[in-house]
Amino acid sequence: MKRIAILGGGPAGAFAAEQLSAAGLETVVFDEKLAWEKPCGGGLTFKAYQQYPFLIDNNTPKKVIAETVLAAPKAGDVTLRLRKPILIYSRFDLNRMLLERAERAGARIEKARVTEMTRTGAGWQLKTKAGTMAADFCIVATGARNPLRDVGTELTGSDAMSALGYYVPGERDQIDIQFLPGLEGYIWVFPRCGHLSVGICGKGEPAQALRKRLEAYMVERGISWKGASFYSHLLPSLETPSWKRNRVAGDGWMAVGDAAGLVDPITGEGLYYAIRSADLAAKALLSEIGDLAGQAYRRMLRRDFAGDLEFGSRLAKRVFLGRFLFGSVPGRMVQFTRSSPKFASIMQDLFAGTQSYLGLKRRLIENLNGSLLEVAMNASLHRLVPGRVRA
Ligand SMILES: Cc1cc2nc3c(=O)[nH]c(=O)nc-3n(C[C@H](O)[C@H](O)[C@H](O)COP(=O)(O)OP(=O)(O)OC[C@H]3O[C@@H](n4cnc5c(N)ncnc54)[C@H](O)[C@@H]3O)c2cc1C
């Protein structure tokens, strides 16, 4: 391979560029905006910065959040003190840091929109406003709104969530998560440096209805959106059959991050998977030739995390809309976190990103009797000594 073109310079594209340039390949990144404030919470889990320590060991401004409040209708709320904090970046800062790392590793960064990619024999011809460029291989990292229809995942209406919200002035030291009746999604309040990101994501509901739900929550919580900037975007959330036929690689290309649909279908976490998939794509490209690289990438993705996310897609509806012991699952999650240290420990690991979905069912079943006992004991204790419990 002589030249690799990377289409999109978000976390996925920038990290792929860093890895490939560091290995000595000529790498060119095209991004129409370069570093920008992409609509995003900017939250990075422990799983991400444990595996990629540069995500925490740097001078880029970030918030380190060690407390989250979970709330659900009819269940009140519970404060979870996170043993493994969550980092929150502005996306402008995070993207800039990643692009700078790519540039330092030797990648060429071009501010341009790729409008067309045409297969020419064994290579590609890429078109931008400024002209054309030839490349031997393309990494597609153009995000959830990938305009290049012939490459990357093929999102259908049911494979995506709407996500929207406001950047509101304010300071806080905790994350708020609010579940809502009948919504496959949730509201979040993420504290960032200098402001809050207050947003909602949901599947199967029009953006206008989601916005109404969010504004009702903000009124209730006394959070004003006057003068705040509004954002909206698409969040891939693949249904199970779509994971099975997901188009992540083809003749002369691989897709990474959102352009490959690689987002947790329950939490909406995508930053880790953008970086991880870029890492795997680079490894596949450096170790295999031609079609074999695409096959190797598919295999690596599946083994590493895509199999787990596919299983997560089977659980998503049950998590948000299911019922357990005559109550809603989100409500029970809040109550159990409040009353059962065993269950709270599972929630800790889910927030850290270290609990797989494939292992979740077994762990829940193994802990069920103990958790129920703790809930029952806690309930009787509360009848004697009323008060709130911190998990
Ligand atoms: C509201 C919201 C909140 C979120 N919160 C979180 C969170 O807290 N934590 C988390 O882990 N994930 C979160 N996500 C998901 C996360 O934002 C994405 O998973 C992540 O940005 C994916 O990175 P990426 O590099 O694949 O794509 P993107 O970050 O979307 O980057 C794609 C890049 O490609 C460029 N581009 C597109 N088309 C072209 C073209 N034709 N030519 C040149 N350049 C092009 C764009 O300018 C962009 O810079 C959130 C998503 C949304 C919508």
The ligand as an SDF file (V2000), in Angstrom:
LIG
                    3D

 53 58  0  0  0  0  0  0  0  0999 V2000
  -26.1110   13.7790   21.1790 C   0  0  0  0  0  0  0  0  0  0  0  0
  -25.0720   12.6950   21.2470 C   0  0  0  0  0  0  0  0  0  0  0  0
  -24.4390   12.4250   22.4480 C   0  0  0  0  0  0  0  0  0  0  0  0
  -23.4300   11.4500   22.5130 C   0  0  0  0  0  0  0  0  0  0  0  0
  -22.7800   11.2540   23.6910 N   0  0  0  0  0  0  0  0  0  0  0  0
  -21.7860   10.3390   23.7540 C   0  0  0  0  0  0  0  0  0  0  0  0
  -21.0330   10.1810   24.9520 C   0  0  0  0  0  0  0  0  0  0  0  0
  -21.2170   10.8820   25.9420 O   0  0  0  0  0  0  0  0  0  0  0  0
  -20.0590    9.2120   24.9710 N   0  0  0  0  0  0  0  0  0  0  0  0
  -19.7980    8.4300   23.8900 C   0  0  0  0  0  0  0  0  0  0  0  0
  -18.9300    7.5520   23.9800 O   0  0  0  0  0  0  0  0  0  0  0  0
  -20.4780    8.6040   22.7360 N   0  0  0  0  0  0  0  0  0  0  0  0
  -21.4370    9.5420   22.6320 C   0  0  0  0  0  0  0  0  0  0  0  0
  -22.0790    9.7450   21.4400 N   0  0  0  0  0  0  0  0  0  0  0  0
  -21.6370    8.9960   20.2580 C   0  0  0  0  0  0  0  0  0  0  0  0
  -20.3610    9.6510   19.6690 C   0  0  0  0  0  0  0  0  0  0  0  0
  -20.5960   11.0160   19.4590 O   0  0  0  0  0  0  0  0  0  0  0  0
  -19.9720    8.9830   18.3550 C   0  0  0  0  0  0  0  0  0  0  0  0
  -20.0160    7.5850   18.5240 O   0  0  0  0  0  0  0  0  0  0  0  0
  -18.5770    9.3930   17.9010 C   0  0  0  0  0  0  0  0  0  0  0  0
  -18.5240   10.7530   17.5850 O   0  0  0  0  0  0  0  0  0  0  0  0
  -18.1630    8.5890   16.6690 C   0  0  0  0  0  0  0  0  0  0  0  0
  -16.9360    9.0470   16.1780 O   0  0  0  0  0  0  0  0  0  0  0  0
  -16.6200    8.9430   14.6180 P   0  0  0  0  0  0  0  0  0  0  0  0
  -15.2240    9.4430   14.4430 O   0  0  0  0  0  0  0  0  0  0  0  0
  -16.9840    7.6240   14.1110 O   0  0  0  0  0  0  0  0  0  0  0  0
  -17.6530    9.9370   13.9200 O   0  0  0  0  0  0  0  0  0  0  0  0
  -17.8120   11.5490   14.0740 P   0  0  0  0  0  0  0  0  0  0  0  0
  -17.3400   11.9940   15.4000 O   0  0  0  0  0  0  0  0  0  0  0  0
  -19.1910   11.8220   13.6750 O   0  0  0  0  0  0  0  0  0  0  0  0
  -16.8020   12.0950   12.9870 O   0  0  0  0  0  0  0  0  0  0  0  0
  -17.0760   12.0180   11.6030 C   0  0  0  0  0  0  0  0  0  0  0  0
  -16.2730   13.1030   10.9020 C   0  0  0  0  0  0  0  0  0  0  0  0
  -16.3820   12.9320    9.5020 O   0  0  0  0  0  0  0  0  0  0  0  0
  -16.4660   14.2000    8.8650 C   0  0  0  0  0  0  0  0  0  0  0  0
  -17.1120   13.9810    7.5620 N   0  0  0  0  0  0  0  0  0  0  0  0
  -18.3420   13.4710    7.3170 C   0  0  0  0  0  0  0  0  0  0  0  0
  -18.5490   13.3600    5.9870 N   0  0  0  0  0  0  0  0  0  0  0  0
  -17.4020   13.7930    5.3820 C   0  0  0  0  0  0  0  0  0  0  0  0
  -16.9870   13.9030    4.0200 C   0  0  0  0  0  0  0  0  0  0  0  0
  -17.7850   13.5360    2.9950 N   0  0  0  0  0  0  0  0  0  0  0  0
  -15.7520   14.3960    3.7560 N   0  0  0  0  0  0  0  0  0  0  0  0
  -14.9270   14.7740    4.7730 C   0  0  0  0  0  0  0  0  0  0  0  0
  -15.2770   14.6880    6.0760 N   0  0  0  0  0  0  0  0  0  0  0  0
  -16.4920   14.1940    6.3810 C   0  0  0  0  0  0  0  0  0  0  0  0
  -17.2520   15.0540    9.8620 C   0  0  0  0  0  0  0  0  0  0  0  0
  -16.9570   16.4220    9.6890 O   0  0  0  0  0  0  0  0  0  0  0  0
  -16.7780   14.5040   11.2130 C   0  0  0  0  0  0  0  0  0  0  0  0
  -15.7230   15.2790   11.7420 O   0  0  0  0  0  0  0  0  0  0  0  0
  -23.0860   10.7120   21.3600 C   0  0  0  0  0  0  0  0  0  0  0  0
  -23.7430   10.9770   20.1520 C   0  0  0  0  0  0  0  0  0  0  0  0
  -24.7120   11.9540   20.0820 C   0  0  0  0  0  0  0  0  0  0  0  0
  -25.3870   12.2390   18.7750 C   0  0  0  0  0  0  0  0  0  0  0  0
  1  2  1  0
  2  3  1  0
  2 52  2  0
  3  4  2  0
  4  5  1  0
  4 50  1  0
  5  6  2  0
  6  7  1  0
  6 13  1  0
  7  8  2  0
  7  9  1  0
  9 10  1  0
 10 11  2  0
 10 12  1  0
 12 13  2  0
 13 14  1  0
 14 15  1  0
 14 50  1  0
 15 16  1  0
 16 17  1  0
 16 18  1  0
 18 19  1  0
 18 20  1  0
 20 21  1  0
 20 22  1  0
 22 23  1  0
 23 24  1  0
 24 25  2  0
 24 26  1  0
 24 27  1  0
 27 28  1  0
 28 29  2  0
 28 30  1  0
 28 31  1  0
 31 32  1  0
 32 33  1  0
 33 34  1  0
 33 48  1  0
 34 35  1  0
 35 36  1  0
 35 46  1  0
 36 37  1  0
 36 45  1  0
 37 38  2  0
 38 39  1  0
 39 40  1  0
 39 45  2  0
 40 41  1  0
 40 42  2  0
 42 43  1  0
 43 44  2  0
 44 45  1  0
 46 47  1  0
 46 48  1  0
 48 49  1  0
 50 51  2  0
 51 52  1  0
 52 53  1  0
M  END
$$$$
